[in-house]
Amino acid sequence: MLLKPDPNTYAILPWRPQDLRVARFICDVYTYGGKPFEGDPRFVLKRTLEEAKKMGFVFNTGPECEFFLFKTREGKPTTEFQDYGGYFDLAPSDLAEDVRRDIVLALT
C-alpha cells in the first residue's frame, strides 16, 4: 500500500507546544499499481458521495466530539467520572473545566 498525502488536509496540531510544532496530513491509500485501494475509507466515502450526487442527493454532516473523562487513583483508571457537567452546560462546575476549555480552544 502507498499513502498519498492530501494537501487540503494539512493542519498544525494546536495542542502541541509552539516551539515543537507538529503538522498532520490525512492520506489516501493506493495500491502499488497506482489504483485507489478499495478498502480505504476515504475512497469509499468519495465514491459514495459521487454516486449520491448523480442521484441528486447532497451529503451534510454535523459531527460531534463526545467522550467521558474518568478519574484515576494511584495512576490507575477508574470508572468514576471526572466531570459532572450536563449536556450543553455553560458554567464550569467540576474538575474537568480546564480540559474542556483546552478542547474547545483546540477545535476552534
Beta strands, then each sheet from edge to edge (+ up, - down):
strand 1: 2-12
strand 2: 23-30
strand 3: 70-73
strand 4: 76-81
sheet 1: 1+ 2-
sheet 2: 3+ 4-
end
